[in-house]
Amino acid sequence: DAKTTQPNSMESNEEEPVHLPCNHSTISGTDYIHWYRQLPSQGPEYVIHGLTSNVNNRMASLAIAEDRKSSTLILHRATLRDAAVYYCIRSSNTGKLIFGQGTTLQVKP
Amino acid sequence: DAGVIQSPRHEVTEMGQEVTLRCKPISGHDYLFWYRQTMMRGLELLIYFNNNVPIDDSGMPEDRFSAKMPNASFSTLKIQPSEPRDSAVYFCASSFGGTVMNTEAFFGQGTRLTVV
């Protein structure tokens, strides 16, 4: 099914920007790229999604490569509350969201 | 809206017993998903419904698992008989739209199931 590749873990300092990469080299033209995050002991929560153009919302920005084979989730100023597992998901035309292992983000004060 | 509501939040049961997990999706949402999360396997999609109809149950591990959605505001995931390897956190999620590709899914807080 839909596959993405993310680093297992990343570290960031508080109040610094964080760039979380994701590779989706086999993405098709109609697949959206979704990002979710899961804080400890909570269910996943939506962060952002996009198709081709870069996207911004109050939580983050999503930069999508021109060939769409990779994308980067950007947290502009990391806080301790941003420590979570971040999932990059390539949605397919089946409508399913298939989660991979994600990137565990640690934010240091 | 109160979001996706799951009950119970915690369930401890003995091996062989029947377990029923419940989910109330967000009003107006037409997609409902059941996921299971373990340390070993991460988040796995078990089954999902569209307009109360099961669309894909290929993730259901075996016949001991069954899911129903009798109406737009309620779904159940049943395990009968339960086994220790079923211990996990079970999440329910819902979304709105003709396709989930361009929408966001909302997750409940999960049910932590422990089978002893």
HADDOCK unambig.tbl for C-alpha pairs under 7 A between the chains (distance, minus, plus):
assign (segid A and resid 32 and name CA) (segid B and resid 101 and name CA) 5.93 0.50 0.50
assign (segid A and resid 32 and name CA) (segid B and resid 102 and name CA) 6.88 0.50 0.50
assign (segid A and resid 42 and name CA) (segid B and resid 109 and name CA) 5.66 0.50 0.50
assign (segid A and resid 43 and name CA) (segid B and resid 91 and name CA) 6.94 0.50 0.50
assign (segid A and resid 43 and name CA) (segid B and resid 107 and name CA) 5.65 0.50 0.50
assign (segid A and resid 43 and name CA) (segid B and resid 108 and name CA) 5.98 0.50 0.50
assign (segid A and resid 43 and name CA) (segid B and resid 109 and name CA) 5.10 0.50 0.50
assign (segid A and resid 43 and name CA) (segid B and resid 110 and name CA) 6.34 0.50 0.50
assign (segid A and resid 44 and name CA) (segid B and resid 107 and name CA) 6.10 0.50 0.50
assign (segid A and resid 45 and name CA) (segid B and resid 106 and name CA) 6.63 0.50 0.50
assign (segid A and resid 45 and name CA) (segid B and resid 107 and name CA) 6.61 0.50 0.50
assign (segid A and resid 46 and name CA) (segid B and resid 104 and name CA) 6.21 0.50 0.50
assign (segid A and resid 46 and name CA) (segid B and resid 105 and name CA) 6.76 0.50 0.50
assign (segid A and resid 91 and name CA) (segid B and resid 101 and name CA) 5.69 0.50 0.50
assign (segid A and resid 92 and name CA) (segid B and resid 101 and name CA) 6.87 0.50 0.50
assign (segid A and resid 95 and name CA) (segid B and resid 99 and name CA) 5.72 0.50 0.50
assign (segid A and resid 95 and name CA) (segid B and resid 100 and name CA) 4.90 0.50 0.50
assign (segid A and resid 95 and name CA) (segid B and resid 101 and name CA) 5.77 0.50 0.50
assign (segid A and resid 98 and name CA) (segid B and resid 45 and name CA) 6.74 0.50 0.50
assign (segid A and resid 99 and name CA) (segid B and resid 43 and name CA) 5.97 0.50 0.50
assign (segid A and resid 101 and name CA) (segid B and resid 42 and name CA) 6.31 0.50 0.50
